[in-house]
């Protein structure tokens, strides 16, 4: 392999063509040009330093995005009452943005209404007005609703994360935070070329899920596991409480999953099947730990979910406002057995004319492979954002 060379134009063209590219895809691309990983990493580092691309560990996969050139600095407001943390955040973001530092919630909200920054980083515990109220005000005010809100908080996240997402926060990061994660997330939110970045639908796509499926089929040992995490009862929840409430639950599950993968050193993989389920793959022990922790944390937040929709806590001994049985939401994990995958793969190969090279599966084929054909929820990306519909087949109905 060559150890010298400038392949930055080729990297830009490759990522631009695909909208985004993983490190493994870029490594294979470089290898096809007889370029080694040392040169690839050097070129990627130079492109990131030049703000031509940005990277993010998404669902356990290192992914690169093309950044658009900005005629003017994007405006960011950091709202954090701890002066040391506020300063750290400002330094983390660097010189590529116009940064305003605020320490009081009430004063910050007044400045936000007047200045309309592009992005706000919010602590939750603030003097004057708390972060959740600021987030809710931003997202409910038409002239402010396009402002991106990232919550960075040390508060116990069981209820605060849920409330933040419900009030419209675009992402929630726990303290202590990784400065590089904050920097890359802000950069991608503000400068990603193409469709607006959305942490739900921008999880690894069908290409990466296909790779995980193929690995599960071909791996000889039994230590690699692939399975499906489904938000059971989400369609009924959506029918009763509407689009926004159902999307909140999906975003909550997505961010919890991403956290669990990061907590395990990104040694597992999570993808989204554009419905009410996710794919998790990796070492069997790590996947088991991720699923156990995920279900525990999701179960802990459910009382706050129900309460937000009008159901009173059981211990109060008071009937809920609907006088009806509370909704049932649960995370159900299903391991996909290797024999099942092999059989489904054969069926798809036959439908393609017995081709030996299957390439990337479509989402429909992935659902067949993973036993997820009876789906009740479909997520699509539109010009206005992400849309949820319920129902099956061609009889889906917008919520």
LOPA-51947 format. One record per residue (C-alpha): x, y, z; residue in three letters. Coordinates in steps of 0.05 Angstrom, whole numbers. Example, Ala and Ser with C-alpha at 12.3 -4.5 7.8 and 13.67 -1.06 7.14 Angstrom:
REM residues 2
<c1->246	c2->-90	c3->156	type->ALA>
<c1->273	c2->-21	c3->143	type->SER>
//
This chain:
REM residues 399
<c1->0	c2->0	c3->0	type->UNK>
<c1->22	c2->71	c3->-13	type->UNK>
<c1->38	c2->112	c3->48	type->UNK>
<c1->38	c2->180	c3->15	type->UNK>
<c1->-11	c2->218	c3->-27	type->UNK>
<c1->-68	c2->268	c3->-28	type->UNK>
<c1->-136	c2->235	c3->-37	type->UNK>
<c1->-177	c2->290	c3->-5	type->UNK>
<c1->-214	c2->307	c3->-70	type->UNK>
<c1->-232	c2->233	c3->-78	type->UNK>
<c1->-256	c2->229	c3->-6	type->UNK>
<c1->-299	c2->291	c3->-15	type->UNK>
<c1->-329	c2->263	c3->-80	type->UNK>
<c1->-343	c2->195	c3->-47	type->UNK>
<c1->-377	c2->223	c3->15	type->UNK>
<c1->-415	c2->275	c3->-26	type->UNK>
<c1->-442	c2->221	c3->-73	type->UNK>
<c1->-468	c2->180	c3->-14	type->UNK>
<c1->-488	c2->240	c3->30	type->UNK>
<c1->-450	c2->206	c3->86	type->UNK>
<c1->-398	c2->151	c3->91	type->UNK>
<c1->-372	c2->106	c3->146	type->UNK>
<c1->-299	c2->97	c3->162	type->UNK>
<c1->-301	c2->24	c3->137	type->UNK>
<c1->-330	c2->47	c3->70	type->UNK>
<c1->-275	c2->100	c3->64	type->UNK>
<c1->-222	c2->49	c3->83	type->UNK>
<c1->-247	c2->1	c3->28	type->UNK>
<c1->-250	c2->60	c3->-21	type->UNK>
<c1->-178	c2->79	c3->-5	type->UNK>
<c1->-155	c2->7	c3->-11	type->UNK>
<c1->-186	c2->4	c3->-81	type->UNK>
<c1->-137	c2->60	c3->-100	type->UNK>
<c1->-78	c2->25	c3->-66	type->UNK>
<c1->-78	c2->76	c3->-10	type->UNK>
<c1->-64	c2->53	c3->61	type->UNK>
<c1->-100	c2->71	c3->126	type->UNK>
<c1->-45	c2->117	c3->150	type->UNK>
<c1->-54	c2->161	c3->89	type->UNK>
<c1->-129	c2->157	c3->94	type->UNK>
<c1->-129	c2->178	c3->167	type->UNK>
<c1->-82	c2->236	c3->152	type->UNK>
<c1->-127	c2->260	c3->95	type->UNK>
<c1->-190	c2->254	c3->138	type->UNK>
<c1->-156	c2->293	c3->194	type->UNK>
<c1->-136	c2->349	c3->146	type->UNK>
<c1->-207	c2->353	c3->118	type->UNK>
<c1->-236	c2->357	c3->188	type->UNK>
<c1->-187	c2->411	c3->208	type->UNK>
<c1->-207	c2->450	c3->146	type->UNK>
<c1->-281	c2->442	c3->165	type->UNK>
<c1->-295	c2->407	c3->100	type->UNK>
<c1->-322	c2->345	c3->135	type->UNK>
<c1->-344	c2->325	c3->205	type->UNK>
<c1->-348	c2->257	c3->238	type->UNK>
<c1->-394	c2->227	c3->290	type->UNK>
<c1->-398	c2->159	c3->323	type->UNK>
<c1->-470	c2->142	c3->306	type->UNK>
<c1->-499	c2->78	c3->332	type->UNK>
<c1->-430	c2->48	c3->341	type->UNK>
<c1->-408	c2->67	c3->270	type->UNK>
<c1->-359	c2->123	c3->256	type->UNK>
<c1->-393	c2->164	c3->202	type->UNK>
<c1->-368	c2->224	c3->161	type->UNK>
<c1->-411	c2->280	c3->133	type->UNK>
<c1->-397	c2->335	c3->82	type->UNK>
<c1->-402	c2->405	c3->109	type->UNK>
<c1->-429	c2->463	c3->69	type->UNK>
<c1->-390	c2->528	c3->64	type->UNK>
<c1->-421	c2->583	c3->106	type->UNK>
<c1->-422	c2->656	c3->81	type->UNK>
<c1->-429	c2->679	c3->154	type->UNK>
<c1->-415	c2->649	c3->222	type->UNK>
<c1->-473	c2->610	c3->251	type->UNK>
<c1->-496	c2->638	c3->318	type->UNK>
<c1->-495	c2->595	c3->380	type->UNK>
<c1->-519	c2->613	c3->450	type->UNK>
<c1->-490	c2->574	c3->509	type->UNK>
<c1->-536	c2->579	c3->569	type->UNK>
<c1->-501	c2->551	c3->630	type->UNK>
<c1->-497	c2->583	c3->700	type->UNK>
<c1->-431	c2->549	c3->719	type->UNK>
<c1->-379	c2->597	c3->690	type->UNK>
<c1->-325	c2->544	c3->684	type->UNK>
<c1->-369	c2->496	c3->646	type->UNK>
<c1->-396	c2->553	c3->603	type->UNK>
<c1->-325	c2->572	c3->585	type->UNK>
<c1->-307	c2->500	c3->570	type->UNK>
<c1->-366	c2->494	c3->523	type->UNK>
<c1->-347	c2->558	c3->487	type->UNK>
<c1->-275	c2->534	c3->479	type->UNK>
<c1->-300	c2->466	c3->456	type->UNK>
<c1->-341	c2->497	c3->400	type->UNK>
<c1->-280	c2->537	c3->376	type->UNK>
<c1->-273	c2->596	c3->330	type->UNK>
<c1->-319	c2->571	c3->274	type->UNK>
<c1->-381	c2->601	c3->306	type->UNK>
<c1->-408	c2->666	c3->334	type->UNK>
<c1->-417	c2->647	c3->407	type->UNK>
<c1->-457	c2->684	c3->460	type->UNK>
<c1->-448	c2->660	c3->533	type->UNK>
<c1->-507	c2->668	c3->581	type->UNK>
<c1->-512	c2->650	c3->654	type->UNK>
<c1->-585	c2->667	c3->673	type->UNK>
<c1->-646	c2->632	c3->643	type->UNK>
<c1->-692	c2->693	c3->643	type->UNK>
<c1->-640	c2->738	c3->610	type->UNK>
<c1->-622	c2->683	c3->560	type->UNK>
<c1->-695	c2->674	c3->539	type->UNK>
<c1->-702	c2->749	c3->526	type->UNK>
<c1->-639	c2->748	c3->483	type->UNK>
<c1->-662	c2->686	c3->445	type->UNK>
<c1->-728	c2->720	c3->427	type->UNK>
<c1->-691	c2->781	c3->403	type->UNK>
<c1->-629	c2->752	c3->370	type->UNK>
<c1->-657	c2->685	c3->344	type->UNK>
<c1->-592	c2->645	c3->345	type->UNK>
<c1->-584	c2->583	c3->301	type->UNK>
<c1->-571	c2->536	c3->359	type->UNK>
<c1->-578	c2->538	c3->435	type->UNK>
<c1->-540	c2->494	c3->484	type->UNK>
<c1->-580	c2->490	c3->548	type->UNK>
<c1->-567	c2->469	c3->619	type->UNK>
<c1->-631	c2->450	c3->656	type->UNK>
<c1->-619	c2->479	c3->725	type->UNK>
<c1->-615	c2->554	c3->713	type->UNK>
<c1->-631	c2->616	c3->754	type->UNK>
<c1->-691	c2->656	c3->730	type->UNK>
<c1->-722	c2->607	c3->681	type->UNK>
<c1->-703	c2->534	c3->677	type->UNK>
<c1->-678	c2->500	c3->614	type->UNK>
<c1->-740	c2->459	c3->600	type->UNK>
<c1->-783	c2->522	c3->600	type->UNK>
<c1->-735	c2->556	c3->552	type->UNK>
<c1->-735	c2->495	c3->506	type->UNK>
<c1->-811	c2->491	c3->507	type->UNK>
<c1->-818	c2->566	c3->492	type->UNK>
<c1->-770	c2->561	c3->434	type->UNK>
<c1->-804	c2->502	c3->401	type->UNK>
<c1->-875	c2->529	c3->412	type->UNK>
<c1->-860	c2->598	c3->384	type->UNK>
<c1->-866	c2->597	c3->307	type->UNK>
<c1->-812	c2->649	c3->297	type->UNK>
<c1->-763	c2->610	c3->340	type->UNK>
<c1->-782	c2->537	c3->328	type->UNK>
<c1->-727	c2->525	c3->276	type->UNK>
<c1->-674	c2->539	c3->329	type->UNK>
<c1->-636	c2->475	c3->345	type->UNK>
<c1->-636	c2->459	c3->420	type->UNK>
<c1->-584	c2->413	c3->452	type->UNK>
<c1->-593	c2->400	c3->526	type->UNK>
<c1->-529	c2->385	c3->565	type->UNK>
<c1->-546	c2->370	c3->637	type->UNK>
<c1->-522	c2->335	c3->700	type->UNK>
<c1->-593	c2->325	c3->725	type->UNK>
<c1->-618	c2->254	c3->736	type->UNK>
<c1->-638	c2->236	c3->666	type->UNK>
<c1->-696	c2->188	c3->678	type->UNK>
<c1->-750	c2->242	c3->671	type->UNK>
<c1->-709	c2->302	c3->647	type->UNK>
<c1->-688	c2->269	c3->582	type->UNK>
<c1->-760	c2->249	c3->567	type->UNK>
<c1->-786	c2->318	c3->583	type->UNK>
<c1->-731	c2->351	c3->541	type->UNK>
<c1->-748	c2->308	c3->480	type->UNK>
<c1->-823	c2->319	c3->492	type->UNK>
<c1->-812	c2->394	c3->494	type->UNK>
<c1->-776	c2->391	c3->428	type->UNK>
<c1->-702	c2->386	c3->445	type->UNK>
<c1->-663	c2->360	c3->385	type->UNK>
<c1->-613	c2->322	c3->429	type->UNK>
<c1->-597	c2->308	c3->502	type->UNK>
<c1->-526	c2->299	c3->528	type->UNK>
<c1->-509	c2->279	c3->599	type->UNK>
<c1->-455	c2->312	c3->640	type->UNK>
<c1->-398	c2->301	c3->645	type->UNK>
<c1->-397	c2->310	c3->570	type->UNK>
<c1->-345	c2->292	c3->517	type->UNK>
<c1->-323	c2->358	c3->486	type->UNK>
<c1->-309	c2->325	c3->419	type->UNK>
<c1->-380	c2->296	c3->418	type->UNK>
<c1->-410	c2->365	c3->431	type->UNK>
<c1->-367	c2->397	c3->378	type->UNK>
<c1->-382	c2->346	c3->324	type->UNK>
<c1->-457	c2->344	c3->340	type->UNK>
<c1->-463	c2->420	c3->337	type->UNK>
<c1->-423	c2->423	c3->272	type->UNK>
<c1->-464	c2->369	c3->238	type->UNK>
<c1->-530	c2->399	c3->262	type->UNK>
<c1->-512	c2->467	c3->234	type->UNK>
<c1->-469	c2->453	c3->173	type->UNK>
<c1->-486	c2->384	c3->145	type->UNK>
<c1->-496	c2->386	c3->70	type->UNK>
<c1->-561	c2->359	c3->43	type->UNK>
<c1->-621	c2->340	c3->85	type->UNK>
<c1->-624	c2->366	c3->156	type->UNK>
<c1->-589	c2->322	c3->206	type->UNK>
<c1->-637	c2->283	c3->250	type->UNK>
<c1->-607	c2->236	c3->304	type->UNK>
<c1->-666	c2->188	c3->295	type->UNK>
<c1->-664	c2->175	c3->221	type->UNK>
<c1->-589	c2->187	c3->214	type->UNK>
<c1->-572	c2->124	c3->251	type->UNK>
<c1->-534	c2->74	c3->206	type->UNK>
<c1->-577	c2->61	c3->144	type->UNK>
<c1->-596	c2->-2	c3->106	type->UNK>
<c1->-526	c2->-11	c3->79	type->UNK>
<c1->-497	c2->-18	c3->149	type->UNK>
<c1->-555	c2->-61	c3->174	type->UNK>
<c1->-543	c2->-105	c3->113	type->UNK>
<c1->-470	c2->-112	c3->132	type->UNK>
<c1->-491	c2->-133	c3->202	type->UNK>
<c1->-540	c2->-184	c3->174	type->UNK>
<c1->-487	c2->-213	c3->128	type->UNK>
<c1->-438	c2->-217	c3->185	type->UNK>
<c1->-489	c2->-255	c3->227	type->UNK>
<c1->-501	c2->-304	c3->170	type->UNK>
<c1->-428	c2->-317	c3->154	type->UNK>
<c1->-395	c2->-315	c3->224	type->UNK>
<c1->-375	c2->-384	c3->245	type->UNK>
<c1->-377	c2->-377	c3->320	type->UNK>
<c1->-437	c2->-365	c3->365	type->UNK>
<c1->-410	c2->-303	c3->400	type->UNK>
<c1->-439	c2->-254	c3->349	type->UNK>
<c1->-512	c2->-236	c3->359	type->UNK>
<c1->-562	c2->-196	c3->320	type->UNK>
<c1->-631	c2->-179	c3->346	type->UNK>
<c1->-689	c2->-131	c3->342	type->UNK>
<c1->-713	c2->-82	c3->395	type->UNK>
<c1->-786	c2->-64	c3->384	type->UNK>
<c1->-827	c2->-10	c3->420	type->UNK>
<c1->-887	c2->-54	c3->432	type->UNK>
<c1->-954	c2->-18	c3->435	type->UNK>
<c1->-929	c2->44	c3->398	type->UNK>
<c1->-983	c2->42	c3->344	type->UNK>
<c1->-1039	c2->41	c3->397	type->UNK>
<c1->-1003	c2->96	c3->435	type->UNK>
<c1->-999	c2->138	c3->371	type->UNK>
<c1->-1072	c2->127	c3->356	type->UNK>
<c1->-1092	c2->151	c3->425	type->UNK>
<c1->-1044	c2->208	c3->436	type->UNK>
<c1->-1020	c2->228	c3->366	type->UNK>
<c1->-958	c2->237	c3->324	type->UNK>
<c1->-918	c2->281	c3->371	type->UNK>
<c1->-925	c2->235	c3->431	type->UNK>
<c1->-906	c2->173	c3->390	type->UNK>
<c1->-846	c2->207	c3->359	type->UNK>
<c1->-823	c2->227	c3->429	type->UNK>
<c1->-823	c2->154	c3->449	type->UNK>
<c1->-783	c2->133	c3->387	type->UNK>
<c1->-732	c2->189	c3->398	type->UNK>
<c1->-726	c2->170	c3->471	type->UNK>
<c1->-713	c2->97	c3->453	type->UNK>
<c1->-663	c2->118	c3->399	type->UNK>
<c1->-623	c2->163	c3->445	type->UNK>
<c1->-623	c2->111	c3->501	type->UNK>
<c1->-597	c2->59	c3->452	type->UNK>
<c1->-542	c2->105	c3->426	type->UNK>
<c1->-521	c2->120	c3->498	type->UNK>
<c1->-518	c2->46	c3->516	type->UNK>
<c1->-474	c2->31	c3->455	type->UNK>
<c1->-427	c2->88	c3->474	type->UNK>
<c1->-424	c2->64	c3->546	type->UNK>
<c1->-400	c2->-3	c3->521	type->UNK>
<c1->-343	c2->28	c3->481	type->UNK>
<c1->-381	c2->28	c3->415	type->UNK>
<c1->-368	c2->-47	c3->410	type->UNK>
<c1->-438	c2->-59	c3->385	type->UNK>
<c1->-481	c2->-33	c3->329	type->UNK>
<c1->-551	c2->-2	c3->328	type->UNK>
<c1->-592	c2->15	c3->266	type->UNK>
<c1->-663	c2->39	c3->254	type->UNK>
<c1->-713	c2->1	c3->212	type->UNK>
<c1->-757	c2->63	c3->198	type->UNK>
<c1->-813	c2->37	c3->241	type->UNK>
<c1->-823	c2->18	c3->313	type->UNK>
<c1->-761	c2->-24	c3->317	type->UNK>
<c1->-685	c2->-21	c3->318	type->UNK>
<c1->-630	c2->-70	c3->301	type->UNK>
<c1->-575	c2->-86	c3->352	type->UNK>
<c1->-515	c2->-129	c3->334	type->UNK>
<c1->-447	c2->-146	c3->364	type->UNK>
<c1->-414	c2->-191	c3->416	type->UNK>
<c1->-468	c2->-231	c3->450	type->UNK>
<c1->-449	c2->-210	c3->521	type->UNK>
<c1->-446	c2->-136	c3->502	type->UNK>
<c1->-513	c2->-139	c3->466	type->UNK>
<c1->-543	c2->-173	c3->526	type->UNK>
<c1->-517	c2->-118	c3->572	type->UNK>
<c1->-542	c2->-63	c3->526	type->UNK>
<c1->-612	c2->-93	c3->522	type->UNK>
<c1->-616	c2->-105	c3->598	type->UNK>
<c1->-594	c2->-33	c3->614	type->UNK>
<c1->-639	c2->-5	c3->560	type->UNK>
<c1->-701	c2->-41	c3->585	type->UNK>
<c1->-687	c2->-20	c3->656	type->UNK>
<c1->-679	c2->54	c3->639	type->UNK>
<c1->-739	c2->53	c3->592	type->UNK>
<c1->-781	c2->21	c3->646	type->UNK>
<c1->-760	c2->74	c3->696	type->UNK>
<c1->-783	c2->130	c3->651	type->UNK>
<c1->-851	c2->99	c3->633	type->UNK>
<c1->-888	c2->127	c3->694	type->UNK>
<c1->-868	c2->198	c3->672	type->UNK>
<c1->-892	c2->181	c3->601	type->UNK>
<c1->-960	c2->159	c3->626	type->UNK>
<c1->-965	c2->217	c3->674	type->UNK>
<c1->-950	c2->266	c3->618	type->UNK>
<c1->-1011	c2->240	c3->580	type->UNK>
<c1->-1058	c2->249	c3->640	type->UNK>
<c1->-1050	c2->183	c3->677	type->UNK>
<c1->-1039	c2->192	c3->752	type->UNK>
<c1->-987	c2->151	c3->789	type->UNK>
<c1->-1018	c2->88	c3->818	type->UNK>
<c1->-994	c2->104	c3->889	type->UNK>
<c1->-1039	c2->166	c3->892	type->UNK>
<c1->-1102	c2->123	c3->889	type->UNK>
<c1->-1134	c2->171	c3->840	type->UNK>
<c1->-1168	c2->152	c3->775	type->UNK>
<c1->-1134	c2->178	c3->713	type->UNK>
<c1->-1169	c2->233	c3->674	type->UNK>
<c1->-1192	c2->185	c3->620	type->UNK>
<c1->-1223	c2->134	c3->667	type->UNK>
<c1->-1192	c2->80	c3->625	type->UNK>
<c1->-1136	c2->30	c3->627	type->UNK>
<c1->-1068	c2->62	c3->620	type->UNK>
<c1->-1030	c2->51	c3->554	type->UNK>
<c1->-981	c2->-7	c3->551	type->UNK>
<c1->-912	c2->9	c3->524	type->UNK>
<c1->-854	c2->-39	c3->529	type->UNK>
<c1->-788	c2->-54	c3->496	type->UNK>
<c1->-787	c2->-125	c3->468	type->UNK>
<c1->-721	c2->-155	c3->447	type->UNK>
<c1->-720	c2->-214	c3->398	type->UNK>
<c1->-656	c2->-251	c3->380	type->UNK>
<c1->-654	c2->-269	c3->306	type->UNK>
<c1->-630	c2->-340	c3->299	type->UNK>
<c1->-577	c2->-355	c3->246	type->UNK>
<c1->-619	c2->-410	c3->213	type->UNK>
<c1->-677	c2->-361	c3->205	type->UNK>
<c1->-631	c2->-310	c3->173	type->UNK>
<c1->-601	c2->-362	c3->126	type->UNK>
<c1->-670	c2->-385	c3->104	type->UNK>
<c1->-696	c2->-315	c3->92	type->UNK>
<c1->-632	c2->-298	c3->54	type->UNK>
<c1->-643	c2->-357	c3->8	type->UNK>
<c1->-714	c2->-333	c3->-6	type->UNK>
<c1->-690	c2->-264	c3->-24	type->UNK>
<c1->-635	c2->-293	c3->-68	type->UNK>
<c1->-686	c2->-335	c3->-105	type->UNK>
<c1->-730	c2->-274	c3->-115	type->UNK>
<c1->-670	c2->-239	c3->-146	type->UNK>
<c1->-657	c2->-295	c3->-195	type->UNK>
<c1->-610	c2->-335	c3->-150	type->UNK>
<c1->-556	c2->-282	c3->-151	type->UNK>
<c1->-497	c2->-299	c3->-107	type->UNK>
<c1->-479	c2->-227	c3->-92	type->UNK>
<c1->-538	c2->-197	c3->-57	type->UNK>
<c1->-507	c2->-128	c3->-45	type->UNK>
<c1->-547	c2->-83	c3->2	type->UNK>
<c1->-616	c2->-104	c3->24	type->UNK>
<c1->-675	c2->-57	c3->19	type->UNK>
<c1->-713	c2->-39	c3->82	type->UNK>
<c1->-769	c2->-86	c3->59	type->UNK>
<c1->-720	c2->-143	c3->52	type->UNK>
<c1->-688	c2->-128	c3->119	type->UNK>
<c1->-756	c2->-132	c3->152	type->UNK>
<c1->-766	c2->-201	c3->121	type->UNK>
<c1->-696	c2->-222	c3->144	type->UNK>
<c1->-708	c2->-197	c3->215	type->UNK>
<c1->-779	c2->-221	c3->224	type->UNK>
<c1->-807	c2->-151	c3->224	type->UNK>
<c1->-858	c2->-156	c3->168	type->UNK>
<c1->-919	c2->-143	c3->211	type->UNK>
<c1->-901	c2->-71	c3->225	type->UNK>
<c1->-952	c2->-20	c3->251	type->UNK>
<c1->-910	c2->43	c3->247	type->UNK>
<c1->-874	c2->74	c3->188	type->UNK>
<c1->-826	c2->133	c3->192	type->UNK>
<c1->-810	c2->174	c3->130	type->UNK>
<c1->-767	c2->235	c3->119	type->UNK>
<c1->-801	c2->293	c3->83	type->UNK>
<c1->-780	c2->364	c3->67	type->UNK>
<c1->-814	c2->386	c3->131	type->UNK>
<c1->-778	c2->334	c3->174	type->UNK>
<c1->-795	c2->265	c3->199	type->UNK>
<c1->-866	c2->239	c3->192	type->UNK>
<c1->-899	c2->181	c3->228	type->UNK>
<c1->-957	c2->140	c3->199	type->UNK>
<c1->-995	c2->81	c3->229	type->UNK>
<c1->-1029	c2->21	c3->197	type->UNK>
<c1->-1004	c2->-36	c3->153	type->UNK>
<c1->-991	c2->-44	c3->79	type->UNK>
<c1->-1022	c2->9	c3->35	type->UNK>
<c1->-1075	c2->26	c3->86	type->UNK>
<c1->-1030	c2->69	c3->130	type->UNK>
<c1->-1062	c2->132	c3->157	type->UNK>
<c1->-1025	c2->195	c3->176	type->UNK>
<c1->-1031	c2->212	c3->250	type->UNK>
//
